[in-house]
Amino acid sequence: MEPMDKDRRVPERYEPGEGCLTTAVRLPVRIVVLVLVVPVRLVWDAVAALGRAVHRTALRPLGRGLAWLWHTLVVIPVAWTWRTLVVAPLRWFWRSVLTPVGRGIAWLGRGLGVGLVWLGKALFVWPWVALWRYVVAPVGRGIAAAVAWLVRYVVVVPARWLYASVLTPVGRGIVWLVRGIGTVLATLVRWILVVPLVALWRYVLRPAGRALAAVVTVVVREVGAAFGHCWRVAGIISRAIGRFLGTVLRWVFVKPVRWVYRTVLTPLGHGVRNGIWRPARQALRTARETVRQTRQELRRALFGAPREPQRAAAVPPRREPGAPGTRTLGSSTTALTKD
């Protein structure tokens, strides 16, 4: 008795823990992959940093400038030229010339088509319709009836008798013979080919395939995990090297330059500004003011003092009647009685 399929299935869950194959493969694979990945990660980080710097400082401004030049020098003139020299004349030609001409041609074509259709029906359709309806159709129906009678009694009735009396028994015998031969051949093929192949698959190929698949799966999984782990370790190493180089550059270049700037250049600049630049500016401002005053004195001595502009007489505020100081008929404050 052959074992059931459910008895030969692999258990759904294995016991927790890792096998000796996984432990034996993991450590050497990770060591080899780490040695191979660390230089690649260092080169990758350096190239990525350089690419970001070049893109940020050179390529992006250059691309924006080229895009602006292209849009300003090429796109806008070409679009204006296209709209002005091509689109506008074509639109005017379409609206003013082609559309009226097309409408006239369409109207003429519709009228001519209607006339030709009517003429064609009158010359070619209606005579043939009448001939078919009143001559050909009656004659054809009679001929068809005669041919149908002849075919029925000359062909159909003998063929039906031949099928029922001869072909049906012969066909049944052939079917029975073929069915028996097919059953024998199917039995032979099953026991000679199918059963050995099924046994080979069940007891040899499938267990070997499962074992090979398990080994390949473990190796591939460990190689992938090793690549991921080593890539992360290489990133840590790369960041550490980058920080070390940044610290070295800061202590070698940035700190000395900053110390020189704060300790030497800044006091020197303040001294130059307070001791030389400000007194020079003050002296220059004083000399300029002296020259301006001297020029004014010379102009006043040669041409005299400039005339002061005459100021308009102040208009007295308007007062209400009856207020003190208002003009009367006897007062001399008007223009006619003014001395």
Helices and strands as residue ranges (DSSP letters): H 5-8, H 20-54, I 55-59, H 60-70, I 71-75, H 76-82, I 83-87, H 88-93, I 94-98, H 99-120, I 121-125, H 126-131, I 132-136, H 137-151, I 152-156, H 157-162, I 163-167, H 168-189, I 190-194, H 195-200, I 201-205, H 206-249, I 250-254, H 255-260, I 261-265, H 266-272, I 273-277, H 278-303
